[in-house]
């Protein structure tokens, strides 16, 4: 039985390192599996997520009026 491990994967296209938690069977070639995961990484979706996370959040005027 395989236990869950954390694998660090580096995408060469977008130069991003990300972690994946997986339970891999002992018959699977880990190096090849990591390479397949890096090739399947969606760089566009990751860039959109970072842009959305970094944009400023709007201020709720109702909460602002309660503080004063």
PDB file of N, CA, C, O and CB in Angstrom:
ATOM      1  N   UNK A   1       0.833  -1.174   0.000  1.00  0.00           N
ATOM      2  CA  UNK A   1       0.000   0.000   0.000  1.00  0.00           C
ATOM      3  C   UNK A   1       0.884   1.246   0.000  1.00  0.00           C
ATOM      4  O   UNK A   1       1.881   1.320   0.719  1.00  0.00           O
ATOM      5  CB  UNK A   1      -0.951  -0.007   1.209  1.00  0.00           C
ATOM      6  N   UNK A   2       0.498   2.216  -0.817  1.00  0.00           N
ATOM      7  CA  UNK A   2       1.280   3.443  -0.940  1.00  0.00           C
ATOM      8  C   UNK A   2       0.775   4.498   0.041  1.00  0.00           C
ATOM      9  O   UNK A   2      -0.419   4.587   0.326  1.00  0.00           O
ATOM     10  CB  UNK A   2       1.222   3.980  -2.381  1.00  0.00           C
ATOM     11  N   UNK A   3       1.705   5.283   0.544  1.00  0.00           N
ATOM     12  CA  UNK A   3       1.324   6.385   1.430  1.00  0.00           C
ATOM     13  C   UNK A   3       1.354   7.698   0.643  1.00  0.00           C
ATOM     14  O   UNK A   3       2.009   7.793  -0.395  1.00  0.00           O
ATOM     15  CB  UNK A   3       2.275   6.461   2.670  1.00  0.00           C
ATOM     16  N   UNK A   4       0.655   8.684   1.136  1.00  0.00           N
ATOM     17  CA  UNK A   4       0.591   9.975   0.448  1.00  0.00           C
ATOM     18  C   UNK A   4       1.882  10.733   0.696  1.00  0.00           C
ATOM     19  O   UNK A   4       2.346  10.853   1.830  1.00  0.00           O
ATOM     20  CB  UNK A   4      -0.634  10.808   0.922  1.00  0.00           C
ATOM     21  N   UNK A   5       2.452  11.240  -0.388  1.00  0.00           N
ATOM     22  CA  UNK A   5       3.683  12.017  -0.304  1.00  0.00           C
ATOM     23  C   UNK A   5       3.495  13.326  -1.049  1.00  0.00           C
ATOM     24  O   UNK A   5       2.616  13.456  -1.900  1.00  0.00           O
ATOM     25  CB  UNK A   5       4.886  11.225  -0.877  1.00  0.00           C
ATOM     26  N   UNK A   6       4.334  14.288  -0.713  1.00  0.00           N
ATOM     27  CA  UNK A   6       4.312  15.588  -1.386  1.00  0.00           C
ATOM     28  C   UNK A   6       5.423  15.617  -2.423  1.00  0.00           C
ATOM     29  O   UNK A   6       6.587  15.368  -2.109  1.00  0.00           O
ATOM     30  CB  UNK A   6       4.473  16.760  -0.366  1.00  0.00           C
ATOM     31  N   UNK A   7       5.055  15.922  -3.656  1.00  0.00           N
ATOM     32  CA  UNK A   7       6.004  15.995  -4.752  1.00  0.00           C
ATOM     33  C   UNK A   7       6.086  17.423  -5.261  1.00  0.00           C
ATOM     34  O   UNK A   7       5.056  18.046  -5.521  1.00  0.00           O
ATOM     35  CB  UNK A   7       5.610  15.035  -5.886  1.00  0.00           C
ATOM     36  N   UNK A   8       7.300  17.952  -5.409  1.00  0.00           N
ATOM     37  CA  UNK A   8       7.520  19.282  -5.968  1.00  0.00           C
ATOM     38  C   UNK A   8       7.737  19.139  -7.469  1.00  0.00           C
ATOM     39  O   UNK A   8       8.629  18.416  -7.913  1.00  0.00           O
ATOM     40  CB  UNK A   8       8.737  19.993  -5.288  1.00  0.00           C
ATOM     41  N   UNK A   9       6.916  19.834  -8.240  1.00  0.00           N
ATOM     42  CA  UNK A   9       6.980  19.759  -9.696  1.00  0.00           C
ATOM     43  C   UNK A   9       7.339  21.129 -10.227  1.00  0.00           C
ATOM     44  O   UNK A   9       6.788  22.136  -9.782  1.00  0.00           O
ATOM     45  CB  UNK A   9       5.637  19.260 -10.302  1.00  0.00           C
ATOM     46  N   UNK A  10       8.260  21.174 -11.180  1.00  0.00           N
ATOM     47  CA  UNK A  10       8.697  22.427 -11.783  1.00  0.00           C
ATOM     48  C   UNK A  10       8.273  22.450 -13.247  1.00  0.00           C
ATOM     49  O   UNK A  10       8.629  21.562 -14.021  1.00  0.00           O
ATOM     50  CB  UNK A  10      10.235  22.605 -11.650  1.00  0.00           C
ATOM     51  N   UNK A  11       7.501  23.485 -13.620  1.00  0.00           N
ATOM     52  CA  UNK A  11       7.069  23.647 -15.006  1.00  0.00           C
ATOM     53  C   UNK A  11       8.108  24.497 -15.728  1.00  0.00           C
ATOM     54  O   UNK A  11       8.365  25.632 -15.327  1.00  0.00           O
ATOM     55  CB  UNK A  11       5.643  24.300 -15.091  1.00  0.00           C
ATOM     56  N   UNK A  12       8.704  23.965 -16.782  1.00  0.00           N
ATOM     57  CA  UNK A  12       9.741  24.685 -17.512  1.00  0.00           C
ATOM     58  C   UNK A  12       9.172  25.763 -18.418  1.00  0.00           C
ATOM     59  O   UNK A  12       9.893  26.676 -18.821  1.00  0.00           O
ATOM     60  CB  UNK A  12      10.559  23.722 -18.327  1.00  0.00           C
ATOM     61  N   UNK A  13       7.884  25.671 -18.745  1.00  0.00           N
ATOM     62  CA  UNK A  13       7.278  26.674 -19.625  1.00  0.00           C
ATOM     63  C   UNK A  13       7.038  27.991 -18.887  1.00  0.00           C
ATOM     64  O   UNK A  13       7.385  29.056 -19.397  1.00  0.00           O
ATOM     65  CB  UNK A  13       5.958  26.149 -20.200  1.00  0.00           C
ATOM     66  N   UNK A  14       6.454  27.928 -17.704  1.00  0.00           N
ATOM     67  CA  UNK A  14       6.118  29.161 -16.980  1.00  0.00           C
ATOM     68  C   UNK A  14       7.056  29.410 -15.802  1.00  0.00           C
ATOM     69  O   UNK A  14       6.884  30.398 -15.087  1.00  0.00           O
ATOM     70  CB  UNK A  14       4.679  29.099 -16.482  1.00  0.00           C
ATOM     71  N   UNK A  15       8.037  28.547 -15.583  1.00  0.00           N
ATOM     72  CA  UNK A  15       9.018  28.687 -14.507  1.00  0.00           C
ATOM     73  C   UNK A  15       8.354  28.755 -13.128  1.00  0.00           C
ATOM     74  O   UNK A  15       8.706  29.584 -12.289  1.00  0.00           O
ATOM     75  CB  UNK A  15       9.866  29.934 -14.734  1.00  0.00           C
ATOM     76  N   UNK A  16       7.393  27.866 -12.924  1.00  0.00           N
ATOM     77  CA  UNK A  16       6.670  27.835 -11.658  1.00  0.00           C
ATOM     78  C   UNK A  16       6.865  26.479 -10.999  1.00  0.00           C
ATOM     79  O   UNK A  16       6.826  25.440 -11.658  1.00  0.00           O
ATOM     80  CB  UNK A  16       5.166  28.129 -11.870  1.00  0.00           C
ATOM     81  N   UNK A  17       7.073  26.504  -9.704  1.00  0.00           N
ATOM     82  CA  UNK A  17       7.194  25.269  -8.931  1.00  0.00           C
ATOM     83  C   UNK A  17       5.947  25.121  -8.084  1.00  0.00           C
ATOM     84  O   UNK A  17       5.557  26.052  -7.379  1.00  0.00           O
ATOM     85  CB  UNK A  17       8.481  25.269  -8.041  1.00  0.00           C
ATOM     86  N   UNK A  18       5.318  23.953  -8.147  1.00  0.00           N
ATOM     87  CA  UNK A  18       4.099  23.712  -7.394  1.00  0.00           C
ATOM     88  C   UNK A  18       4.150  22.328  -6.776  1.00  0.00           C
ATOM     89  O   UNK A  18       4.911  21.461  -7.204  1.00  0.00           O
ATOM     90  CB  UNK A  18       2.857  23.863  -8.290  1.00  0.00           C
ATOM     91  N   UNK A  19       3.327  22.145  -5.767  1.00  0.00           N
ATOM     92  CA  UNK A  19       3.317  20.884  -5.023  1.00  0.00           C
ATOM     93  C   UNK A  19       2.072  20.081  -5.358  1.00  0.00           C
ATOM     94  O   UNK A  19       0.991  20.632  -5.565  1.00  0.00           O
ATOM     95  CB  UNK A  19       3.390  21.144  -3.510  1.00  0.00           C
ATOM     96  N   UNK A  20       2.249  18.775  -5.408  1.00  0.00           N
ATOM     97  CA  UNK A  20       1.139  17.847  -5.603  1.00  0.00           C
ATOM     98  C   UNK A  20       1.262  16.763  -4.536  1.00  0.00           C
ATOM     99  O   UNK A  20       2.331  16.192  -4.321  1.00  0.00           O
ATOM    100  CB  UNK A  20       1.144  17.229  -7.058  1.00  0.00           C
ATOM    101  N   UNK A  21       0.152  16.502  -3.884  1.00  0.00           N
ATOM    102  CA  UNK A  21       0.099  15.405  -2.922  1.00  0.00           C
ATOM    103  C   UNK A  21      -0.513  14.210  -3.627  1.00  0.00           C
ATOM    104  O   UNK A  21      -1.606  14.306  -4.186  1.00  0.00           O
ATOM    105  CB  UNK A  21      -0.720  15.792  -1.640  1.00  0.00           C
ATOM    106  N   UNK A  22       0.188  13.081  -3.604  1.00  0.00           N
ATOM    107  CA  UNK A  22      -0.304  11.915  -4.316  1.00  0.00           C
ATOM    108  C   UNK A  22       0.161  10.636  -3.633  1.00  0.00           C
ATOM    109  O   UNK A  22       1.197  10.592  -2.970  1.00  0.00           O
ATOM    110  CB  UNK A  22       0.160  11.941  -5.771  1.00  0.00           C
ATOM    111  N   UNK A  23      -0.639   9.609  -3.820  1.00  0.00           N
ATOM    112  CA  UNK A  23      -0.287   8.262  -3.379  1.00  0.00           C
ATOM    113  C   UNK A  23       0.018   7.461  -4.635  1.00  0.00           C
ATOM    114  O   UNK A  23      -0.892   7.074  -5.368  1.00  0.00           O
ATOM    115  CB  UNK A  23      -1.445   7.595  -2.524  1.00  0.00           C
ATOM    116  N   UNK A  24       1.283   7.217  -4.879  1.00  0.00           N
ATOM    117  CA  UNK A  24       1.720   6.542  -6.099  1.00  0.00           C
ATOM    118  C   UNK A  24       2.075   5.098  -5.773  1.00  0.00           C
ATOM    119  O   UNK A  24       2.779   4.817  -4.803  1.00  0.00           O
ATOM    120  CB  UNK A  24       2.931   7.275  -6.740  1.00  0.00           C
ATOM    121  N   UNK A  25       1.582   4.205  -6.589  1.00  0.00           N
ATOM    122  CA  UNK A  25       1.888   2.784  -6.423  1.00  0.00           C
ATOM    123  C   UNK A  25       3.376   2.545  -6.698  1.00  0.00           C
ATOM    124  O   UNK A  25       3.992   3.292  -7.458  1.00  0.00           O
ATOM    125  CB  UNK A  25       1.007   1.912  -7.371  1.00  0.00           C
ATOM    126  N   UNK A  26       3.937   1.539  -6.100  1.00  0.00           N
ATOM    127  CA  UNK A  26       5.370   1.272  -6.244  1.00  0.00           C
ATOM    128  C   UNK A  26       5.760   0.820  -7.648  1.00  0.00           C
ATOM    129  O   UNK A  26       6.946   0.821  -7.977  1.00  0.00           O
ATOM    130  CB  UNK A  26       5.794   0.226  -5.249  1.00  0.00           C
ATOM    131  N   UNK A  27       4.802   0.436  -8.480  1.00  0.00           N
ATOM    132  CA  UNK A  27       5.123   0.001  -9.840  1.00  0.00           C
ATOM    133  C   UNK A  27       5.250   1.165 -10.816  1.00  0.00           C
ATOM    134  O   UNK A  27       5.695   0.970 -11.948  1.00  0.00           O
ATOM    135  CB  UNK A  27       4.068  -0.956 -10.334  1.00  0.00           C
ATOM    136  N   UNK A  28       4.870   2.364 -10.402  1.00  0.00           N
ATOM    137  CA  UNK A  28       4.913   3.539 -11.280  1.00  0.00           C
ATOM    138  C   UNK A  28       6.293   4.177 -11.206  1.00  0.00           C
ATOM    139  O   UNK A  28       6.863   4.321 -10.125  1.00  0.00           O
ATOM    140  CB  UNK A  28       3.815   4.568 -10.889  1.00  0.00           C
ATOM    141  N   UNK A  29       6.830   4.563 -12.377  1.00  0.00           N
ATOM    142  CA  UNK A  29       8.104   5.268 -12.449  1.00  0.00           C
ATOM    143  C   UNK A  29       7.847   6.727 -12.043  1.00  0.00           C
ATOM    144  O   UNK A  29       7.178   7.470 -12.761  1.00  0.00           O
ATOM    145  CB  UNK A  29       8.738   5.170 -13.899  1.00  0.00           C
ATOM    146  N   UNK A  30       8.382   7.122 -10.895  1.00  0.00           N
ATOM    147  CA  UNK A  30       8.079   8.442 -10.331  1.00  0.00           C
ATOM    148  C   UNK A  30       8.641   9.561 -11.201  1.00  0.00           C
ATOM    149  O   UNK A  30       7.968  10.574 -11.391  1.00  0.00           O
ATOM    150  CB  UNK A  30       8.641   8.555  -8.909  1.00  0.00           C
ATOM    151  N   UNK A  31       9.835   9.414 -11.729  1.00  0.00           N
ATOM    152  CA  UNK A  31      10.434  10.461 -12.566  1.00  0.00           C
ATOM    153  C   UNK A  31       9.590  10.709 -13.816  1.00  0.00           C
ATOM    154  O   UNK A  31       9.373  11.853 -14.216  1.00  0.00           O
ATOM    155  CB  UNK A  31      11.873  10.072 -12.968  1.00  0.00           C
ATOM    156  N   UNK A  32       9.125   9.634 -14.414  1.00  0.00           N
ATOM    157  CA  UNK A  32       8.282   9.771 -15.609  1.00  0.00           C
ATOM    158  C   UNK A  32       6.932  10.380 -15.250  1.00  0.00           C
ATOM    159  O   UNK A  32       6.397  11.186 -16.011  1.00  0.00           O
ATOM    160  CB  UNK A  32       8.080   8.404 -16.290  1.00  0.00           C
ATOM    161  N   UNK A  33       6.377  10.006 -14.106  1.00  0.00           N
ATOM    162  CA  UNK A  33       5.103  10.555 -13.653  1.00  0.00           C
ATOM    163  C   UNK A  33       5.222  12.059 -13.397  1.00  0.00           C
ATOM    164  O   UNK A  33       4.337  12.830 -13.769  1.00  0.00           O
ATOM    165  CB  UNK A  33       4.631   9.833 -12.379  1.00  0.00           C
ATOM    166  N   UNK A  34       6.331  12.472 -12.755  1.00  0.00           N
ATOM    167  CA  UNK A  34       6.563  13.888 -12.506  1.00  0.00           C
ATOM    168  C   UNK A  34       6.703  14.674 -13.804  1.00  0.00           C
ATOM    169  O   UNK A  34       6.200  15.792 -13.912  1.00  0.00           O
ATOM    170  CB  UNK A  34       7.804  14.072 -11.655  1.00  0.00           C
ATOM    171  N   UNK A  35       7.382  14.092 -14.785  1.00  0.00           N
ATOM    172  CA  UNK A  35       7.537  14.756 -16.079  1.00  0.00           C
ATOM    173  C   UNK A  35       6.189  14.895 -16.781  1.00  0.00           C
ATOM    174  O   UNK A  35       5.912  15.933 -17.383  1.00  0.00           O
ATOM    175  CB  UNK A  35       8.521  13.977 -16.969  1.00  0.00           C
ATOM    176  N   UNK A  36       5.355  13.872 -16.712  1.00  0.00           N
ATOM    177  CA  UNK A  36       4.018  13.952 -17.314  1.00  0.00           C
ATOM    178  C   UNK A  36       3.166  15.026 -16.635  1.00  0.00           C
ATOM    179  O   UNK A  36       2.430  15.748 -17.306  1.00  0.00           O
ATOM    180  CB  UNK A  36       3.311  12.588 -17.225  1.00  0.00           C
ATOM    181  N   UNK A  37       3.263  15.135 -15.315  1.00  0.00           N
ATOM    182  CA  UNK A  37       2.510  16.167 -14.588  1.00  0.00           C
ATOM    183  C   UNK A  37       2.997  17.561 -14.955  1.00  0.00           C
ATOM    184  O   UNK A  37       2.193  18.484 -15.092  1.00  0.00           O
ATOM    185  CB  UNK A  37       2.632  15.953 -13.073  1.00  0.00           C
ATOM    186  N   UNK A  38       4.315  17.722 -15.117  1.00  0.00           N
ATOM    187  CA  UNK A  38       4.859  19.029 -15.494  1.00  0.00           C
ATOM    188  C   UNK A  38       4.425  19.403 -16.913  1.00  0.00           C
ATOM    189  O   UNK A  38       4.145  20.570 -17.188  1.00  0.00           O
ATOM    190  CB  UNK A  38       6.399  19.023 -15.391  1.00  0.00           C
ATOM    191  N   UNK A  39       4.371  18.423 -17.806  1.00  0.00           N
ATOM    192  CA  UNK A  39       3.932  18.687 -19.179  1.00  0.00           C
ATOM    193  C   UNK A  39       2.442  18.998 -19.246  1.00  0.00           C
ATOM    194  O   UNK A  39       2.009  19.733 -20.133  1.00  0.00           O
ATOM    195  CB  UNK A  39       4.249  17.495 -20.072  1.00  0.00           C
ATOM    196  N   UNK A  40       1.652  18.453 -18.326  1.00  0.00           N
ATOM    197  CA  UNK A  40       0.207  18.655 -18.327  1.00  0.00           C
ATOM    198  C   UNK A  40      -0.210  19.916 -17.552  1.00  0.00           C
ATOM    199  O   UNK A  40      -1.398  20.229 -17.473  1.00  0.00           O
ATOM    200  CB  UNK A  40      -0.481  17.434 -17.734  1.00  0.00           C
ATOM    201  N   UNK A  41       0.755  20.630 -16.989  1.00  0.00           N
ATOM    202  CA  UNK A  41       0.441  21.826 -16.206  1.00  0.00           C
ATOM    203  C   UNK A  41      -0.163  22.898 -17.115  1.00  0.00           C
ATOM    204  O   UNK A  41       0.364  23.187 -18.190  1.00  0.00           O
ATOM    205  CB  UNK A  41       1.713  22.366 -15.494  1.00  0.00           C
ATOM    206  N   UNK A  42      -1.270  23.480 -16.666  1.00  0.00           N
ATOM    207  CA  UNK A  42      -1.970  24.513 -17.434  1.00  0.00           C
ATOM    208  C   UNK A  42      -1.419  25.880 -17.028  1.00  0.00           C
ATOM    209  O   UNK A  42      -1.859  26.467 -16.040  1.00  0.00           O
ATOM    210  CB  UNK A  42      -3.522  24.442 -17.200  1.00  0.00           C
ATOM    211  N   UNK A  43      -0.454  26.378 -17.800  1.00  0.00           N
ATOM    212  CA  UNK A  43       0.219  27.637 -17.471  1.00  0.00           C
ATOM    213  C   UNK A  43      -0.725  28.827 -17.584  1.00  0.00           C
ATOM    214  O   UNK A  43      -0.633  29.767 -16.795  1.00  0.00           O
ATOM    215  CB  UNK A  43       1.422  27.846 -18.382  1.00  0.00           C
ATOM    216  N   UNK A  44      -1.629  28.796 -18.556  1.00  0.00           N
ATOM    217  CA  UNK A  44      -2.556  29.905 -18.752  1.00  0.00           C
ATOM    218  C   UNK A  44      -3.501  30.037 -17.557  1.00  0.00           C
ATOM    219  O   UNK A  44      -3.725  31.144 -17.065  1.00  0.00           O
ATOM    220  CB  UNK A  44      -3.361  29.709 -20.049  1.00  0.00           C
ATOM    221  N   UNK A  45      -4.044  28.943 -17.096  1.00  0.00           N
ATOM    222  CA  UNK A  45      -4.943  28.972 -15.945  1.00  0.00           C
ATOM    223  C   UNK A  45      -4.199  29.435 -14.695  1.00  0.00           C
ATOM    224  O   UNK A  45      -4.756  30.161 -13.872  1.00  0.00           O
ATOM    225  CB  UNK A  45      -5.565  27.584 -15.712  1.00  0.00           C
ATOM    226  N   UNK A  46      -2.960  29.021 -14.556  1.00  0.00           N
ATOM    227  CA  UNK A  46      -2.172  29.445 -13.400  1.00  0.00           C
ATOM    228  C   UNK A  46      -1.913  30.949 -13.450  1.00  0.00           C
ATOM    229  O   UNK A  46      -2.004  31.617 -12.420  1.00  0.00           O
ATOM    230  CB  UNK A  46      -0.839  28.676 -13.343  1.00  0.00           C
ATOM    231  N   UNK A  47      -1.592  31.494 -14.620  1.00  0.00           N
ATOM    232  CA  UNK A  47      -1.360  32.928 -14.764  1.00  0.00           C
ATOM    233  C   UNK A  47      -2.632  33.725 -14.471  1.00  0.00           C
ATOM    234  O   UNK A  47      -2.569  34.784 -13.846  1.00  0.00           O
ATOM    235  CB  UNK A  47      -0.852  33.244 -16.173  1.00  0.00           C
ATOM    236  N   UNK A  48      -3.780  33.224 -14.918  1.00  0.00           N
ATOM    237  CA  UNK A  48      -5.049  33.897 -14.641  1.00  0.00           C
ATOM    238  C   UNK A  48      -5.364  33.886 -13.145  1.00  0.00           C
ATOM    239  O   UNK A  48      -5.864  34.874 -12.608  1.00  0.00           O
ATOM    240  CB  UNK A  48      -6.187  33.231 -15.423  1.00  0.00           C
ATOM    241  N   UNK A  49      -5.077  32.782 -12.481  1.00  0.00           N
ATOM    242  CA  UNK A  49      -5.298  32.685 -11.041  1.00  0.00           C
ATOM    243  C   UNK A  49      -4.420  33.683 -10.294  1.00  0.00           C
ATOM    244  O   UNK A  49      -4.888  34.345  -9.368  1.00  0.00           O
ATOM    245  CB  UNK A  49      -5.019  31.257 -10.547  1.00  0.00           C
ATOM    246  N   UNK A  50      -3.146  33.798 -10.689  1.00  0.00           N
ATOM    247  CA  UNK A  50      -2.257  34.746 -10.026  1.00  0.00           C
ATOM    248  C   UNK A  50      -2.717  36.178 -10.253  1.00  0.00           C
ATOM    249  O   UNK A  50      -2.671  36.993  -9.331  1.00  0.00           O
ATOM    250  CB  UNK A  50      -0.826  34.571 -10.524  1.00  0.00           C
ATOM    251  N   UNK A  51      -3.158  36.496 -11.462  1.00  0.00           N
ATOM    252  CA  UNK A  51      -3.634  37.846 -11.750  1.00  0.00           C
ATOM    253  C   UNK A  51      -4.871  38.172 -10.921  1.00  0.00           C
ATOM    254  O   UNK A  51      -5.008  39.285 -10.412  1.00  0.00           O
ATOM    255  CB  UNK A  51      -3.942  37.999 -13.244  1.00  0.00           C
ATOM    256  N   UNK A  52      -5.758  37.215 -10.788  1.00  0.00           N
ATOM    257  CA  UNK A  52      -6.979  37.432 -10.000  1.00  0.00           C
ATOM    258  C   UNK A  52      -6.649  37.570  -8.512  1.00  0.00           C
ATOM    259  O   UNK A  52      -7.259  38.378  -7.811  1.00  0.00           O
ATOM    260  CB  UNK A  52      -7.974  36.270 -10.217  1.00  0.00           C
ATOM    261  N   UNK A  53      -5.702  36.795  -8.041  1.00  0.00           N
ATOM    262  CA  UNK A  53      -5.343  36.846  -6.621  1.00  0.00           C
ATOM    263  C   UNK A  53      -4.622  38.144  -6.271  1.00  0.00           C
ATOM    264  O   UNK A  53      -4.710  38.602  -5.132  1.00  0.00           O
ATOM    265  CB  UNK A  53      -4.465  35.649  -6.254  1.00  0.00           C
ATOM    266  N   UNK A  54      -3.918  38.740  -7.213  1.00  0.00           N
ATOM    267  CA  UNK A  54      -3.141  39.950  -6.942  1.00  0.00           C
ATOM    268  C   UNK A  54      -3.919  41.243  -7.150  1.00  0.00           C
ATOM    269  O   UNK A  54      -3.470  42.302  -6.712  1.00  0.00           O
ATOM    270  CB  UNK A  54      -1.927  39.966  -7.808  1.00  0.00           C
ATOM    271  N   UNK A  55      -5.076  41.184  -7.811  1.00  0.00           N
ATOM    272  CA  UNK A  55      -5.828  42.417  -8.041  1.00  0.00           C
ATOM    273  C   UNK A  55      -6.457  42.900  -6.735  1.00  0.00           C
ATOM    274  O   UNK A  55      -6.835  42.089  -5.889  1.00  0.00           O
ATOM    275  CB  UNK A  55      -6.919  42.199  -9.118  1.00  0.00           C
ATOM    276  N   UNK A  56      -6.569  44.206  -6.572  1.00  0.00           N
ATOM    277  CA  UNK A  56      -7.135  44.723  -5.324  1.00  0.00           C
ATOM    278  C   UNK A  56      -8.614  44.376  -5.193  1.00  0.00           C
ATOM    279  O   UNK A  56      -9.361  44.377  -6.172  1.00  0.00           O
ATOM    280  CB  UNK A  56      -6.949  46.238  -5.247  1.00  0.00           C
ATOM    281  N   UNK A  57      -9.014  44.083  -3.972  1.00  0.00           N
ATOM    282  CA  UNK A  57     -10.404  43.717  -3.717  1.00  0.00           C
ATOM    283  C   UNK A  57     -11.220  44.988  -3.523  1.00  0.00           C
ATOM    284  O   UNK A  57     -10.733  45.941  -2.913  1.00  0.00           O
ATOM    285  CB  UNK A  57     -10.522  42.786  -2.474  1.00  0.00           C
ATOM    286  N   UNK A  58     -12.439  45.023  -4.025  1.00  0.00           N
ATOM    287  CA  UNK A  58     -13.271  46.213  -3.838  1.00  0.00           C
ATOM    288  C   UNK A  58     -13.698  46.364  -2.386  1.00  0.00           C
ATOM    289  O   UNK A  58     -13.876  45.381  -1.667  1.00  0.00           O
ATOM    290  CB  UNK A  58     -14.503  46.149  -4.740  1.00  0.00           C
ATOM    291  N   UNK A  59     -13.857  47.604  -1.972  1.00  0.00           N
ATOM    292  CA  UNK A  59     -14.275  47.898  -0.607  1.00  0.00           C
ATOM    293  C   UNK A  59     -15.796  47.931  -0.556  1.00  0.00           C
ATOM    294  O   UNK A  59     -16.448  48.595  -1.361  1.00  0.00           O
ATOM    295  CB  UNK A  59     -13.672  49.244  -0.110  1.00  0.00           C
ATOM    296  N   UNK A  60     -16.337  47.210   0.394  1.00  0.00           N
ATOM    297  CA  UNK A  60     -17.782  47.175   0.573  1.00  0.00           C
ATOM    298  C   UNK A  60     -18.213  48.457   1.295  1.00  0.00           C
ATOM    299  O   UNK A  60     -17.796  48.672   2.433  1.00  0.00           O
ATOM    300  CB  UNK A  60     -18.222  45.898   1.372  1.00  0.00           C
ATOM    301  N   UNK A  61     -19.039  49.323   0.669  1.00  0.00           N
ATOM    302  CA  UNK A  61     -19.406  50.584   1.314  1.00  0.00           C
ATOM    303  C   UNK A  61     -20.253  50.392   2.583  1.00  0.00           C
ATOM    304  O   UNK A  61     -20.247  51.259   3.457  1.00  0.00           O
ATOM    305  CB  UNK A  61     -20.162  51.451   0.331  1.00  0.00           C
ATOM    306  N   UNK A  62     -20.966  49.288   2.695  1.00  0.00           N
ATOM    307  CA  UNK A  62     -21.754  49.052   3.902  1.00  0.00           C
ATOM    308  C   UNK A  62     -20.858  48.780   5.103  1.00  0.00           C
ATOM    309  O   UNK A  62     -21.117  49.278   6.199  1.00  0.00           O
ATOM    310  CB  UNK A  62     -22.713  47.884   3.690  1.00  0.00           C
ATOM    311  N   UNK A  63     -19.820  48.001   4.905  1.00  0.00           N
ATOM    312  CA  UNK A  63     -18.886  47.737   6.003  1.00  0.00           C
ATOM    313  C   UNK A  63     -18.096  48.984   6.360  1.00  0.00           C
ATOM    314  O   UNK A  63     -17.760  49.194   7.526  1.00  0.00           O
ATOM    315  CB  UNK A  63     -17.930  46.602   5.633  1.00  0.00           C
ATOM    316  N   UNK A  64     -17.801  49.805   5.375  1.00  0.00           N
ATOM    317  CA  UNK A  64     -17.045  51.022   5.631  1.00  0.00           C
ATOM    318  C   UNK A  64     -17.858  51.996   6.468  1.00  0.00           C
ATOM    319  O   UNK A  64     -17.312  52.673   7.340  1.00  0.00           O
ATOM    320  CB  UNK A  64     -16.623  51.676   4.319  1.00  0.00           C
ATOM    321  N   UNK A  65     -19.177  52.074   6.205  1.00  0.00           N
ATOM    322  CA  UNK A  65     -20.006  53.008   6.950  1.00  0.00           C
ATOM    323  C   UNK A  65     -20.229  52.544   8.402  1.00  0.00           C
ATOM    324  O   UNK A  65     -20.477  53.382   9.269  1.00  0.00           O
ATOM    325  CB  UNK A  65     -21.349  53.184   6.243  1.00  0.00           C
ATOM    326  N   UNK A  66     -20.150  51.273   8.682  1.00  0.00           N
ATOM    327  CA  UNK A  66     -20.332  50.772  10.042  1.00  0.00           C
ATOM    328  C   UNK A  66     -19.127  51.079  10.932  1.00  0.00           C
ATOM    329  O   UNK A  66     -19.267  51.206  12.148  1.00  0.00           O
ATOM    330  CB  UNK A  66     -20.585  49.272  10.014  1.00  0.00           C
ATOM    331  N   UNK A  67     -17.948  51.197  10.327  1.00  0.00           N
ATOM    332  CA  UNK A  67     -16.735  51.420  11.102  1.00  0.00           C
ATOM    333  C   UNK A  67     -16.641  52.852  11.607  1.00  0.00           C
ATOM    334  O   UNK A  67     -15.990  53.094  12.623  1.00  0.00           O
ATOM    335  CB  UNK A  67     -15.515  51.088  10.268  1.00  0.00           C
ATOM    336  N   UNK A  68     -17.262  53.796  10.941  1.00  0.00           N
ATOM    337  CA  UNK A  68     -17.104  55.192  11.345  1.00  0.00           C
ATOM    338  C   UNK A  68     -18.146  55.674  12.320  1.00  0.00           C
ATOM    339  O   UNK A  68     -18.115  56.834  12.732  1.00  0.00           O
ATOM    340  CB  UNK A  68     -17.129  56.058  10.155  1.00  0.00           C
TER     341      UNK A  68
END
